[in-house]
Amino acid sequence: MINNTLGIGIQGIQDGMAGMENAARKIARAGADGPQGTAEGAGNLAEPLIELNLYERSVEASAQVVKTADETLGTLLDIKA
C-alpha cells in the first residue's frame, strides 16, 4: 500500500512538473509573440501564470504525499526492528 502511495505521489510530481514546463513555455511564447505593454499581451499571460501557480501547488501537495509515505514507512520499519 505504501509503494502505491509513493507511486501516486511521484506521478503527481512528474505530472505537475510537466504542467509547469508547459505553462512556462506559454509564458515565454506570449512574451515573444504578444504585443508588449498592451492589454492583449497581458491577457495572453494571465492564464499560463495561473496554470503555473496551480501546478506548483500540485507538486507541493504530491511532495507532501511522498514525504508522509516515507515517514510512515520509516515508522513501520522502526516498529518492526
C-alpha positions as CSV (number, residue, x, y, z in Angstrom):
1,M,0.0,0.0,0.0
2,I,2.9,2.4,0.8
3,N,4.5,1.6,-2.5
4,N,1.3,2.5,-4.3
5,T,1.1,5.8,-2.3
6,L,4.7,6.6,-3.2
7,G,4.0,5.9,-6.8
8,I,1.0,8.2,-6.8
9,G,3.0,10.9,-5.2
10,I,5.9,10.6,-7.6
11,Q,3.4,10.5,-10.6
12,G,1.8,13.7,-9.2
13,I,5.2,15.4,-9.0
14,Q,6.0,14.3,-12.6
15,D,2.7,15.5,-13.9
16,G,3.0,18.8,-12.1
17,M,6.5,19.4,-13.4
18,A,5.3,18.7,-16.9
19,G,2.4,21.1,-16.5
20,M,4.8,23.8,-15.1
21,E,7.1,23.3,-18.1
22,N,4.1,23.7,-20.5
23,A,2.9,26.8,-18.7
24,A,6.4,28.3,-18.7
25,R,6.6,27.7,-22.5
26,K,3.2,29.5,-22.9
27,I,4.5,32.4,-20.9
28,A,7.7,32.6,-22.9
29,R,5.7,32.4,-26.2
30,A,3.3,35.1,-25.1
31,G,6.2,37.4,-24.2
32,A,7.8,36.9,-27.6
33,D,4.6,36.9,-29.7
34,G,2.2,39.3,-27.9
35,P,2.4,43.0,-28.1
36,Q,4.2,44.2,-25.0
37,G,2.6,46.8,-22.8
38,T,-0.9,46.2,-24.2
39,A,-4.0,44.6,-22.7
40,E,-3.8,41.9,-25.3
41,G,-0.3,41.0,-24.3
42,A,-1.3,40.9,-20.6
43,G,-4.3,38.7,-21.4
44,N,-2.0,36.2,-23.0
45,L,-0.1,35.9,-19.8
46,A,-2.9,35.6,-17.3
47,E,-3.9,32.0,-17.9
48,P,-0.4,30.5,-18.1
49,L,0.6,32.3,-14.9
50,I,-2.4,30.9,-13.1
51,E,-1.6,27.4,-14.5
52,L,2.0,27.8,-13.3
53,N,0.8,28.6,-9.8
54,L,-1.7,25.7,-9.8
55,Y,0.9,23.2,-11.0
56,E,3.3,24.5,-8.4
57,R,0.8,23.8,-5.7
58,S,0.1,20.3,-7.2
59,V,3.8,19.5,-7.0
60,E,4.0,20.7,-3.4
61,A,1.0,18.5,-2.5
62,S,2.4,15.5,-4.2
63,A,5.8,16.0,-2.5
64,Q,3.9,16.0,0.8
65,V,2.3,12.7,-0.1
66,V,5.8,11.2,-0.8
67,K,7.2,12.7,2.5
68,T,4.3,11.3,4.5
69,A,4.6,7.8,2.9
70,D,8.3,7.9,3.6
71,E,7.8,8.8,7.2
72,T,5.2,6.1,7.6
73,L,7.5,3.5,6.1
74,G,10.3,4.6,8.4
75,T,7.9,4.3,11.4
76,L,6.9,0.8,10.3
77,L,10.5,-0.3,9.9
78,D,11.3,1.1,13.4
79,I,8.4,-0.8,14.9
80,K,9.4,-4.0,13.1
81,A,13.1,-3.7,14.2
